[in-house]
Amino acid sequence: MIRRKRPVAGACALLAALTAGLAFPAGAAAGEPTGQSAPKVNLLLDVSGSMRAKDIDGQSRMAAAKQAFNEVLDATPEEVELGIRTLGANYPGDDRKEGCKDTAQLYPVGPLNRTEAKTAVATLAPTGWTPIGPALLKAADDLDGGDGSKRIVLISDGEDTCAPLDPCEVAREIAARGIGLTIDTLGLVPNAKLSRQLSCIAEATGGTYTSVEHQDELTDRVNELVDRAAEPVVTPVATEGAGSCAKAPVLESGLFTDREEFGQQRWYRVELPAGQELRASVSVAADRAVRPDYGVLLRAVTVHGREIVRGEATGNGRTDVLSTGLRYPKPERDDDGAKPAAEVVCLAVTNSFSADAGVKTTPGLPLELTVDVVDGPGGSSDVASFGLGRGWWLLGTLILTGFVAGLLWGWLSRWRFAVWRTN
C-alpha cells in the first residue's frame, strides 16, 4: 500500500490537472513527448547487515530482494536501460568513515543483459553500513545525460547511518539539478522513522514511498515502477514569468516549468478566443525544508486587473496546498464577425512559502504550469435550463415517474375501496 501524508509535487500536478479537466491536444506546441533517449532506471539496493533478518515470508530480506530482482529483470521492457547499484555490500568493518563510502555500481545502466544482471545479483550477501545519502548521489550521477525519463528505485530496510549527510537534503539537491529524475522508495520494515525518511526522499523528487512486507508485494511494486519509466515522457518547456501582466510571456497549450522565490508572484499570459475554455493548473515543489503554513494560489485576471476566477483550492481552509487548477470559458461573440475575438487572460501564480534561517532561498522553488485551451461549453446539452445542467433530465424523469405512480396508486386505492363497499 502506498502511504503518503501529502501529495508530492508531481502527483499534485496530476490531481490539479484532473480537477481542472485538462486534456492535451495531439499537436500541442509545448510539452510533447520527445522520444529521443531511452528511459533509464537505476535499482538501488540496501545490502547492509540488517538484510539478514528472516521476516519476509519465512526468508531473509536479502533472499526476498534477490527473488524480486530476478522476476523484475525477466519482465523489464526491452526499451528500458536498467542498472543496479548497491549500498553496504562490500565493507564489513566498524570504521564509519569507510562504511559511508560503501556504494558501488553492480551492473551499469544500459541495455539489459538478463543473464549478467542475474549473476551479479546472485553474488550479493548482507555486509555493512547503510549509506543512503552517498549512494543516492552516485546513483543520480549514473543516470546523468540524455532527455529520456530517469528513475531511481531505492529498496532499504533501515535508516541512513551516515549523518550529517541527510538523505532528504540529498534528494532535494538532486531535484534542484533540474535533470527530471524521480526517486521512488520501498521500505521492507514497517518502522515509523524509516517511513518518514523514505517518504521525504520520494517527495523531494515527485516519487512515491511504499511499505512492503511480502515478497510478491516487492516484486509487483518494482515491476510497476520499471514499467512506468517506459511510458512516454512529457518534457516541460522552460519559461520565465514576469513581475507584471504587461511584461508576461504569452503561453500556448503545453507544459511549462519555471522557478519562483519565497513569497514571489509570477505572471503569464494566454490568448483565449471566443467560444474557447482556458484550463490551467500549477504546482510548486517543496524541494527544501519549508514551514508547514504555506499555500499556492492561481488566479485568472484581465489585462485591466479585474480578477476573473481563482484556483479550486482557494478558501477551503487548507494551508499546505502544493497545487491548484482553474477553468475559464469565454462565451461566443454575438455579432457575425468573421474572426472570433480573443481575450488576453493573465495568470498570476503566488506562493506563501517560508523557511527557517539557514535554508537557501535561491534558486527559487520549482514551478510547473499546465495550460490548455479547448472548445468551450455550448448548446443545450452543456448549458442548462435553470442552472441544473444535465440534472434537468433526471429531474424531469423523476417528476414524470412520480406523476404516473400517483395515478396508479389513486386508481388502485379507489378500486379497492369500491370492492370493499360491494362486499
SULVEN-V809361 format. One record per residue. N is the residue number from 1. RES is the residue in one small letter. SS is DSSP state (helix for helix, strand for strand, loop for the rest). PSI is psi in radians with two decimals (none if undefined). D_CENTER is the distance of its C-alpha to the mean C-alpha in Angstrom with 2 decimals. Layout:
((N:RES:SS:PSI:D_CENTER) (N:RES:SS:PSI:D_CENTER))
This chain:
((1:m:loop:2.31:16.60) (2:i:strand:2.19:13.15) (3:r:loop:2.03:13.91) (4:r:loop:2.22:11.64) (5:k:loop:-0.63:13.57) (6:r:loop:2.76:11.01) (7:p:loop:2.50:7.31) (8:v:loop:3.01:5.83) (9:a:helix:-0.84:5.58) (10:g:helix:-0.76:2.62) (11:a:helix:-0.66:2.10) (12:c:helix:-0.70:5.36) (13:a:helix:-0.70:5.94) (14:l:helix:-0.77:5.79) (15:l:helix:-0.72:7.95) (16:a:helix:-0.66:9.99) (17:a:helix:-0.70:10.60) (18:l:helix:-0.68:11.82) (19:t:helix:-0.69:13.85) (20:a:helix:-0.12:15.38) (21:g:loop:0.69:16.17) (22:l:loop:2.52:14.99) (23:a:loop:2.05:16.44) (24:f:loop:2.33:16.88) (25:p:loop:2.75:20.51) (26:a:loop:-0.55:21.66) (27:g:loop:0.71:23.31) (28:a:loop:2.47:20.76) (29:a:loop:-0.38:22.24) (30:a:loop:2.73:19.14) (31:g:loop:0.47:15.84) (32:e:loop:2.65:17.52) (33:p:strand:2.33:16.90) (34:t:loop:-0.79:19.35) (35:g:loop:0.35:20.34) (36:q:loop:-0.56:22.50) (37:s:loop:2.62:21.54) (38:a:loop:2.51:20.94) (39:p:loop:2.53:17.62) (40:k:strand:2.41:18.20) (41:v:strand:2.30:17.47) (42:n:strand:1.94:19.24) (43:l:strand:2.09:19.94) (44:l:strand:1.94:20.92) (45:l:strand:2.26:23.38) (46:d:strand:2.11:25.15) (47:v:loop:0.53:28.88) (48:s:loop:2.97:30.32) (49:g:helix:-0.50:33.37) (50:s:helix:-0.21:31.58) (51:m:helix:-0.05:30.28) (52:r:helix:-0.35:33.86) (53:a:loop:2.34:33.36) (54:k:loop:1.44:34.08) (55:d:loop:0.31:31.84) (56:i:strand:1.75:29.63) (57:d:loop:0.69:31.62) (58:g:loop:0.06:34.85) (59:q:strand:2.93:33.88) (60:s:loop:2.77:32.71) (61:r:helix:-0.62:29.08) (62:m:helix:-0.73:29.96) (63:a:helix:-0.70:31.46) (64:a:helix:-0.71:28.45) (65:a:helix:-0.71:26.18) (66:k:helix:-0.77:28.72) (67:q:helix:-0.74:28.94) (68:a:helix:-0.76:25.19) (69:f:helix:-0.74:25.15) (70:n:helix:-0.75:28.10) (71:e:helix:-0.64:26.51) (72:v:helix:-0.72:23.24) (73:l:helix:-0.63:25.44) (74:d:helix:-0.57:27.32) (75:a:helix:-0.02:24.31) (76:t:loop:2.22:22.49) (77:p:loop:2.56:22.33) (78:e:loop:-0.56:25.02) (79:e:loop:-0.14:22.87) (80:v:loop:2.25:20.75) (81:e:strand:2.12:22.30) (82:l:strand:2.49:22.08) (83:g:strand:2.87:23.48) (84:i:strand:2.19:24.27) (85:r:strand:2.55:24.76) (86:t:strand:2.78:26.44) (87:l:strand:2.34:26.95) (88:g:loop:0.45:30.18) (89:a:loop:-0.24:31.87) (90:n:loop:-0.53:34.98) (91:y:loop:2.00:36.47) (92:p:loop:-0.01:38.30) (93:g:loop:-3.00:40.05) (94:d:loop:0.00:39.80) (95:d:loop:1.90:39.33) (96:r:helix:-0.66:36.01) (97:k:helix:-0.73:35.94) (98:e:helix:-0.67:36.35) (99:g:helix:-0.55:33.96) (100:c:loop:-0.05:31.14) (101:k:loop:-0.03:31.71) (102:d:loop:1.42:31.40) (103:t:strand:2.41:28.57) (104:a:strand:2.62:29.32) (105:q:strand:1.86:27.92) (106:l:strand:-0.69:29.31) (107:y:strand:2.15:28.41) (108:p:strand:2.59:27.44) (109:v:strand:2.13:24.36) (110:g:strand:-2.98:25.79) (111:p:loop:2.38:27.12) (112:l:loop:2.19:27.39) (113:n:loop:1.81:30.85) (114:r:helix:-0.68:30.34) (115:t:helix:-0.81:33.77) (116:e:helix:-0.72:33.47) (117:a:helix:-0.75:30.03) (118:k:helix:-0.69:31.34) (119:t:helix:-0.73:34.50) (120:a:helix:-0.74:32.69) (121:v:helix:-0.64:30.65) (122:a:helix:-0.42:33.91) (123:t:loop:-0.12:35.53) (124:l:loop:2.50:33.14) (125:a:loop:2.37:34.64) (126:p:loop:2.28:33.32) (127:t:loop:-1.17:34.85) (128:g:loop:-2.25:33.76) (129:w:loop:-3.05:31.41) (130:t:loop:1.29:27.63) (131:p:loop:1.26:26.68) (132:i:helix:-0.80:22.87) (133:g:helix:-0.98:22.61) (134:p:helix:-0.65:25.06) (135:a:helix:-0.66:23.62) (136:l:helix:-0.73:20.08) (137:l:helix:-0.79:21.83) (138:k:helix:-0.69:23.85) (139:a:helix:-0.64:21.07) (140:a:helix:-0.69:19.23) (141:d:helix:-0.60:22.65) (142:d:helix:-0.51:23.04) (143:l:loop:0.01:20.12) (144:d:loop:2.49:21.20) (145:g:loop:2.61:22.26) (146:g:loop:2.83:21.31) (147:d:loop:0.22:18.60) (148:g:loop:3.11:17.06) (149:s:loop:2.56:13.84) (150:k:strand:2.30:14.32) (151:r:strand:2.33:13.21) (152:i:strand:2.28:15.07) (153:v:strand:1.86:15.50) (154:l:strand:2.21:17.49) (155:i:strand:2.08:19.88) (156:s:strand:2.70:22.08) (157:d:loop:0.15:24.50) (158:g:loop:2.89:25.25) (159:e:loop:2.81:24.42) (160:d:loop:2.43:25.03) (161:t:loop:0.33:28.79) (162:c:loop:0.59:28.89) (163:a:loop:2.61:28.39) (164:p:loop:0.15:28.62) (165:l:loop:1.60:26.04) (166:d:loop:2.13:23.07) (167:p:helix:-0.54:20.19) (168:c:helix:-0.78:17.76) (169:e:helix:-0.63:19.44) (170:v:helix:-0.78:19.42) (171:a:helix:-0.69:15.63) (172:r:helix:-0.65:15.53) (173:e:helix:-0.71:18.29) (174:i:helix:-0.74:16.52) (175:a:helix:-0.63:13.51) (176:a:helix:-0.28:16.34) (177:r:loop:-0.43:17.88) (178:g:loop:0.56:15.53) (179:i:loop:0.10:15.82) (180:g:loop:0.60:12.24) (181:l:strand:2.32:12.32) (182:t:strand:2.38:9.74) (183:i:strand:2.10:11.50) (184:d:strand:2.47:11.31) (185:t:strand:2.54:14.21) (186:l:strand:2.22:16.74) (187:g:strand:2.28:19.56) (188:l:loop:-0.04:22.91) (189:v:loop:2.27:24.51) (190:p:loop:1.27:23.70) (191:n:loop:2.26:24.35) (192:a:helix:-0.73:23.02) (193:k:helix:-0.75:23.33) (194:l:helix:-0.72:21.69) (195:s:helix:-0.76:18.79) (196:r:helix:-0.75:18.34) (197:q:helix:-0.82:18.57) (198:l:helix:-0.60:16.20) (199:s:helix:-0.74:13.54) (200:c:helix:-0.72:14.13) (201:i:helix:-0.82:13.91) (202:a:helix:-0.77:10.51) (203:e:helix:-0.56:9.09) (204:a:helix:-0.45:10.93) (205:t:loop:0.19:9.09) (206:g:loop:0.37:5.38) (207:g:loop:-2.92:6.88) (208:t:loop:2.67:8.43) (209:y:strand:2.38:12.04) (210:t:strand:2.32:14.55) (211:s:strand:2.15:18.18) (212:v:loop:2.48:20.60) (213:e:loop:-0.02:24.34) (214:h:loop:2.64:25.61) (215:q:helix:-0.71:25.96) (216:d:helix:-0.58:24.80) (217:e:helix:-0.73:21.52) (218:l:helix:-0.81:20.99) (219:t:helix:-0.85:21.95) (220:d:helix:-0.73:19.77) (221:r:helix:-0.76:16.57) (222:v:helix:-0.73:17.35) (223:n:helix:-0.76:18.36) (224:e:helix:-0.74:15.14) (225:l:helix:-0.66:13.17) (226:v:helix:-0.75:15.95) (227:d:helix:-0.63:15.95) (228:r:helix:-0.57:12.29) (229:a:helix:-0.47:13.39) (230:a:loop:-0.15:16.09) (231:e:loop:2.66:14.12) (232:p:loop:2.43:14.78) (233:v:loop:2.25:12.96) (234:v:strand:2.00:12.62) (235:t:loop:2.07:13.95) (236:p:loop:2.60:13.80) (237:v:strand:2.22:17.36) (238:a:strand:2.34:18.48) (239:t:loop:3.02:20.35) (240:e:loop:1.89:22.14) (241:g:loop:2.80:22.50) (242:a:strand:3.02:25.96) (243:g:loop:-0.11:27.60) (244:s:loop:2.83:29.04) (245:c:helix:-0.65:28.62) (246:a:helix:-0.52:31.76) (247:k:helix:0.10:30.44) (248:a:loop:2.59:26.86) (249:p:strand:2.59:25.72) (250:v:strand:2.16:25.73) (251:l:loop:2.50:22.50) (252:e:loop:-3.12:22.44) (253:s:loop:2.34:19.76) (254:g:strand:-3.01:16.83) (255:l:strand:2.23:13.80) (256:f:strand:2.67:14.99) (257:t:strand:2.56:14.37) (258:d:strand:3.14:16.72) (259:r:strand:2.45:17.52) (260:e:strand:2.22:18.87) (261:e:loop:2.91:21.26) (262:f:loop:2.21:21.68) (263:g:loop:0.15:23.10) (264:q:loop:2.78:23.22) (265:q:strand:2.25:23.10) (266:r:strand:2.48:22.07) (267:w:strand:2.50:23.50) (268:y:strand:2.73:22.81) (269:r:strand:2.54:24.97) (270:v:strand:2.34:24.60) (271:e:strand:2.14:27.68) (272:l:strand:1.85:27.67) (273:p:strand:2.76:30.61) (274:a:loop:2.48:32.47) (275:g:loop:0.03:31.31) (276:q:strand:2.88:27.68) (277:e:strand:2.30:24.60) (278:l:strand:2.23:22.04) (279:r:strand:2.16:18.45) (280:a:strand:2.58:16.20) (281:s:strand:2.71:12.98) (282:v:strand:2.54:12.02) (283:s:strand:2.51:9.64) (284:v:strand:2.26:11.22) (285:a:loop:2.25:10.12) (286:a:loop:1.42:12.75) (287:d:loop:0.25:13.69) (288:r:loop:2.93:17.03) (289:a:loop:2.13:18.78) (290:v:loop:2.81:19.06) (291:r:loop:2.70:21.03) (292:p:loop:-0.22:19.64) (293:d:loop:1.15:21.24) (294:y:strand:3.00:18.88) (295:g:loop:2.86:17.30) (296:v:strand:2.34:16.12) (297:l:strand:2.29:18.43) (298:l:strand:2.25:18.40) (299:r:strand:2.55:21.88) (300:a:strand:2.21:23.72) (301:v:strand:2.56:27.23) (302:t:strand:2.90:30.34) (303:v:loop:-0.27:32.04) (304:h:loop:0.04:34.65) (305:g:loop:0.04:32.28) (306:r:loop:2.22:32.16) (307:e:strand:2.32:28.87) (308:i:strand:-0.93:27.86) (309:v:strand:2.67:24.79) (310:r:strand:2.85:22.17) (311:g:loop:2.69:18.50) (312:e:loop:-0.36:18.04) (313:a:loop:-0.06:17.11) (314:t:loop:2.34:20.44) (315:g:loop:0.26:23.19) (316:n:loop:0.05:21.54) (317:g:loop:-0.21:22.62) (318:r:loop:2.56:19.33) (319:t:loop:0.24:19.41) (320:d:strand:0.67:15.95) (321:v:loop:2.15:13.96) (322:l:loop:-0.37:11.02) (323:s:strand:2.75:10.45) (324:t:strand:2.87:13.01) (325:g:strand:2.87:14.54) (326:l:strand:2.84:18.16) (327:r:strand:2.45:20.62) (328:y:strand:1.86:24.10) (329:p:strand:2.40:26.64) (330:k:loop:2.11:29.77) (331:p:loop:2.79:32.89) (332:e:loop:2.72:35.21) (333:r:loop:2.55:38.25) (334:d:loop:-0.49:41.50) (335:d:loop:-3.12:43.77) (336:d:loop:0.63:44.32) (337:g:loop:2.45:42.88) (338:a:loop:-0.56:42.33) (339:k:loop:2.22:39.05) (340:p:loop:2.43:36.47) (341:a:loop:2.50:36.08) (342:a:strand:2.41:32.74) (343:e:strand:2.38:31.52) (344:v:strand:2.07:29.71) (345:v:strand:2.27:26.84) (346:c:strand:2.24:25.63) (347:l:strand:2.14:22.06) (348:a:strand:2.19:22.07) (349:v:strand:2.12:19.11) (350:t:strand:2.49:20.26) (351:n:strand:2.70:18.91) (352:s:loop:0.56:20.93) (353:f:loop:2.57:19.55) (354:s:loop:2.80:22.37) (355:a:loop:2.79:23.06) (356:d:loop:2.88:26.06) (357:a:loop:2.46:28.74) (358:g:loop:-0.30:28.09) (359:v:loop:2.29:24.37) (360:k:loop:2.38:23.98) (361:t:loop:-0.15:23.30) (362:t:loop:2.53:23.31) (363:p:loop:2.99:21.55) (364:g:loop:2.99:19.54) (365:l:strand:2.46:15.98) (366:p:strand:2.30:13.39) (367:l:strand:2.33:12.86) (368:e:strand:2.18:11.04) (369:l:strand:2.24:13.16) (370:t:strand:2.27:13.23) (371:v:strand:2.34:16.84) (372:d:strand:2.36:18.54) (373:v:strand:2.05:22.22) (374:v:strand:3.01:23.38) (375:d:strand:2.32:26.63) (376:g:loop:2.95:27.27) (377:p:loop:2.53:28.71) (378:g:loop:2.69:32.42) (379:g:loop:2.93:35.31) (380:s:loop:-0.36:36.37) (381:s:loop:-0.44:33.62) (382:d:loop:-0.63:30.90) (383:v:loop:2.12:32.93) (384:a:loop:2.66:34.69) (385:s:helix:2.39:38.11) (386:f:helix:0.38:38.34) (387:g:helix:0.31:34.59) (388:l:loop:-0.13:34.01) (389:g:loop:-2.56:31.96) (390:r:loop:-0.15:32.21) (391:g:helix:-0.27:33.18) (392:w:helix:-0.69:36.65) (393:w:helix:-0.68:37.33) (394:l:helix:-0.74:36.49) (395:l:helix:-0.75:38.72) (396:g:helix:-0.71:41.51) (397:t:helix:-0.74:41.32) (398:l:helix:-0.70:41.57) (399:i:helix:-0.80:44.57) (400:l:helix:-0.74:46.34) (401:t:helix:-0.75:45.77) (402:g:helix:-0.68:47.11) (403:f:helix:-0.82:50.12) (404:v:helix:-0.75:51.06) (405:a:helix:-0.66:50.61) (406:g:helix:-0.74:52.85) (407:l:helix:-0.79:55.56) (408:l:helix:-0.75:55.57) (409:w:helix:-0.70:55.71) (410:g:helix:-0.78:58.54) (411:w:helix:-0.74:60.54) (412:l:helix:-0.70:60.11) (413:s:helix:-0.72:61.21) (414:r:helix:-0.72:64.23) (415:w:helix:-0.75:65.25) (416:r:helix:-0.64:65.09) (417:f:helix:-0.70:67.14) (418:a:helix:-0.73:69.75) (419:v:helix:-0.69:70.04) (420:w:helix:-0.72:70.49) (421:r:helix:-0.70:73.28) (422:t:helix:-0.74:75.02) (423:n:loop:none:75.04))
